[in-house]
Structures are given as C-alpha cells and as structure tokens.
C-alpha cells in the first residue's frame, strides 16, 4: 500500500511537473512568438511601446524610440526580434502612388505651424516621410505638408502621416492652368495677382515658392500644357481654354492690372517684352498700363492669363474694290498742335483746314482725329479700339424715291415725293439721285456728316424733298410736267451746290416719272388726242395737195412730147420768119415806092372801113344797152343764148321741159326753170369740142 501510495505520489508529482513544463514551454513559445516579427516585402510594421519608457511630451501623439506610445519609427521587411510584452506590432500595406497620381501628406504630429501659415515647412532627412523619427527630430511641423509624393511605393507610418492620393495636374493641348495659391505672403495693395517668383518649377516646388516670397491668391504665372505634380492643397489649378484667334480675326486686349492710364488717353501705350501678352509679369515690369491696349493679337493660339488680360475678338478690316476706309485715330498728339509744327510742308492746306471749323479734325498721321490719308482696297489687321475705320464707297451711289421696295441691289429706296403745284394739284414724283465720294474727299465728308447713311438720311433726302417742293410751288402742274427737263436741271444744280459743302459730288438728278391727278391727266389726254387729230387732218390735207401737184406734174409729163414738138415748130417758125423778113426786106426795097402809092389809097379805104365798124359797134352797143334797159340783163342774156342755140352754136336736147309763168305772165321764170332743169341733169351748155388724141 505504501508502494502504491508512493507511486501515486510520484505520478502526481510528475504530472504536475509535466503540466508545468508544458505551460513553461507554451509560455516560452508564446514569448518567442511575440518577440519575433516577420515583415513581408510589401508590408510595414508599426510599433507600440507599452511599458518601460519615458512619457511623451505634452501635445505629442507619436512617440520617439525611448517613449511609451505608438512609435514614429516603423519596421521594414525582414525578421525582427522584439522584447515581448513591451512592444506590440500592427502590420500595414505600403502606400502606392500611381503613375498619374500625387501623394498629399498631412502630418498628425509635429511642431505647430507658425501663426499666419497654413502649410508646414519642409524638413530634411526624412526620406519622403518614410523616416518619422527624423521628421520629428528635425522639428517637422504638424499639418498639411508642402512636399508631395511622386509615383512609387512608400513605407510611411500611417499613424504619423496621412496620405491622400490625387490625380496629377494635367493641362491638355490648347489649354492653360490658372493657379490660386492657398498660402504665402499677402498680395501688394493695388495689385490683382501674386507676383512672379523663381525656381518653383511650375508650382511643383511649393517650398521654393514660399521661401522666395510667393504670394497668396491668384498667380500671375500660368501652367502650360503638360502633366505636373502639384500640391493641390497649396495650389488650386483651374484649367481654361487658351486664346485662339481665328483666321480673319483680331484679338483686342484689355489689361486688368498695370499702371493707370493718363486722363487724356483712351488706349494704353505700346510696350515691349510681353511676348504677345503671354508674359504678364514682363508686361507689368516694363510699365504696362491698365485698360485697352494698342497692341493686338493676330490669328494664332496664345497662352494668356485671363485673370490679367481680357481678350475680345473682332473682324479684320476688309476694304473691297470701289471702297476706301477713313481711319479715325483715338491716339496721337492733339490736333491743335498741327498749326505749331515748324517747317510744315503743307502749312497752307493745314491752315485752311484749321479755318474750316469741324474739318480741323482731318489731321495728318500721328495726330488724334480723322486721318487725311485713306486706306485702299485690301485686308488689314486693325485695333478698332485705337483706330475706328469708316468704309466709304467711292463708286456711284444711287438713291431712289420710287414705289419699288428696297433690296440688296438697291438698298436705299424712299417713298415717292408727294408735292403740291402752284395751282393746287397734288403730284407724285419718282426721282433718282446719283452721288459719288472721291477718295481724297472721303475724310472731309466723314468730318462733316459721319457716314454715308447719315449723309443720305439727314442731308440728301431732306434736300431733294425740299428742292422739288419749292420748285413745284412756283409752277403749275401741267407746266411742271411739260418743263420736266428744266425742273430736273434746276434740282441737279441745287443738289450739286449743296452737296459740295459736304465734299460729295452730285453725278446727276433724274426725274423718272411724274404722276398728275387723274382728272388733270384726262384733260391732258383729251388735248393731246385733239392735237393729234389736227395733225392727222393737216397731214391728210397736205397729202391731197401733194397728190394734186403730182397729178399736174404727171399731166405735164404726159404732154411733154407735144411741148417739145411745139418748141421745135416755134424754132422752125422763127427761122422761117427770119427768112421771110430777109426776103421781105429785099422785096420791100423793090416795092417800097409802089406800095407807098397804094398805101395812100388803102389808108383812105381803111379810114372809111374803121369809121364804118366803129359806127356799127357803137350802134350795136347802144342797141344792147337799150334792150337791157327795156327787158333786163338776165332776159337779154337768155335771148342771146337762145339765138346761139338756134344757130347751132350750143347743142342741147332737153329730156324734160318744165314750164310755168309768174304772176305777171312773163317768160323769164319759165326759161330760168328750163335751164335750171338742164343744169340739174348735168347737161352741157357749152359747145362740144372734139377730143384730141395724143399718142
């Protein structure tokens, strides 16, 4: 029994020792397990010291090597032995920053950032925040860090540094980056943008930006197309379009910052060194002025800070054939100084211009005002803020007062002129006026009236309307129409004289149509018809006269052979006469004396016969006179006719014989009625003469 008890006691003792040994082995194994830390290639181990160390300074959250708390240092890949129960380990993955990413770091612990600053200063020897102890030992500051993490793998203590991965700043082609700094010195009073500082490498080196005196707020420098690793907490980048000036466009620039413009100037003076306004800092350093700029941008792409310059595009000046451009300069010397210019080659013309009142603003090059030299056809890049072009046509300009509507071909059409004549009739007149502006006169025309539209609306239209009203008021309606050419000439002379004052040439004034009232037109039509009828009758009468003359001429032509024969007969008779005269003269000499004797006898006989005939004639005349006194002249004529009829001298065979007697029973009325009947039937009362036959 004692043996059994001893064995039991031994077994119990051995079991206790075995258990104790097992416990010791387990405890040793656990201790060894706790003292050995294996860190993988892509992991980091964060230590926490729990016991046996100094306390952290007040305000600190991450401990140094000999301080109790989460350690600033970390364990890299490999096998590490630690004192168990004093240190605990937590594992984390390495931080990966992609190719197009940037790591923004925010320190959980460190020295407080000085007042007035937002970002912590840069400290050295921390190996891009992978050496936390060195960061704290070098007085690294708590808060957002200026430095950024470029693409790569980093073993960073996540309890000391918080890393935010953001996309890298990318500026595409034809874009720019506008930068706004969240920290730095304040911008100087009177300035809109932060000044330029050197060596910040397109805002990728924030520490250099701050150390060189970079200013908080919008920056004068911009970022060109590319990819940048920028601390987006320090610099906010706004991507904007670059300035693109298209073909046949002009970029007009207005500066938002710079020296103030002089009170007498409208456009800033031209300066050098701004590289087409792409170097805003150079613009300011060279004395650039605030406001509209004289320099402009031609077609192209420009990287310009829109916070500094406003860009407005405008059309180029295109002067077509048949046009000139009058330039009004908003810059240059005062026109009043022209008269003071010594040795002026055109002094006389300049003095004349100065005497013409408003035309003193037509100036030579270099002076403010309307330039005397015009610009011919072509395409011009012109800053219209500094130079205002006025396109003036130099070809004929037609202005119509007509019932037709305006179109592209005839854009300047007014309603027909309505005028009242002297005699109170209302007339409508359609007029066409043709004007022309000579190139050398265009600046003076602009000085007087401004534009062609102003000239037409405010000068020519009232001038023509008033001219025709005045002319119509002194003329009757019908006369106005009849004197159309004269009225047109008067209007043209008046328009020529008036337009000469505006340096405009009046080519012609044409009256196209005059419309009188309907009732007056009807009267005129009737008069014209009557006049035409009279002309027609006159023409017919003249035709009959001509026909009569023609018939006479024709008859003469028909008798021409007889006339020729008669002339020949006359010539023969003349010759025969001469022959007879010659023979008679010969015979006369022979018989002269013989005849002289006979003549005396014949003379006596002739006297007796003459006395006889005279006596018979006187007696016959006295008889007829007494018969006429007795029976009357008409009955006596009838008696003689009847005698001739009875003698056969008048052939008459009456078909009808009407007889009657008057109250007195006389025969006069009976014979008169008989003869009247014969005449009514067309009977011939003259002897018949045989017709001649003409061959």
Secondary structure as UniProt FT lines:
FT   HELIX           2..35
FT   STRAND          36..39
FT   TURN            41..42
FT   STRAND          43..49
FT   TURN            58..59
FT   TURN            65..66
FT   STRAND          69..75
FT   STRAND          78..81
FT   TURN            84..86
FT   STRAND          87..93
FT   STRAND          95..97
FT   TURN            99..100
FT   STRAND          101..107
FT   TURN            115..116
FT   TURN            127..130
FT   HELIX           132..137
FT   TURN            138..139
FT   STRAND          143..149
FT   STRAND          152..154
FT   TURN            158..160
FT   STRAND          161..167
FT   STRAND          169..171
FT   TURN            173..174
FT   STRAND          175..181
FT   TURN            189..190
FT   TURN            201..204
FT   HELIX           206..211
FT   TURN            212..213
FT   STRAND          217..223
FT   STRAND          226..228
FT   TURN            232..234
FT   STRAND          235..241
FT   STRAND          243..245
FT   TURN            247..248
FT   STRAND          249..255
FT   TURN            263..264
FT   TURN            275..278
FT   HELIX           280..285
FT   TURN            286..287
FT   STRAND          291..297
FT   STRAND          300..302
FT   TURN            306..308
FT   STRAND          309..315
FT   STRAND          317..319
FT   TURN            321..322
FT   STRAND          323..329
FT   HELIX           335..340
FT   TURN            342..343
FT   TURN            345..346
FT   HELIX           347..355
FT   HELIX           357..361
FT   STRAND          362..363
FT   TURN            365..366
FT   STRAND          369..371
FT   STRAND          378..380
FT   TURN            384..386
FT   STRAND          387..393
FT   STRAND          397..401
FT   STRAND          413..414
FT   STRAND          417..420
FT   TURN            422..423
FT   STRAND          426..436
FT   HELIX           439..441
FT   HELIX           442..449
FT   HELIX           452..455
FT   HELIX           456..460
FT   HELIX           461..473
FT   HELIX           477..482
FT   HELIX           484..500
FT   TURN            501..503
FT   STRAND          505..515
FT   HELIX           518..558
FT   HELIX           560..631
FT   HELIX           633..646
FT   TURN            647..648
FT   TURN            663..664
FT   HELIX           668..680
FT   TURN            681..682
//
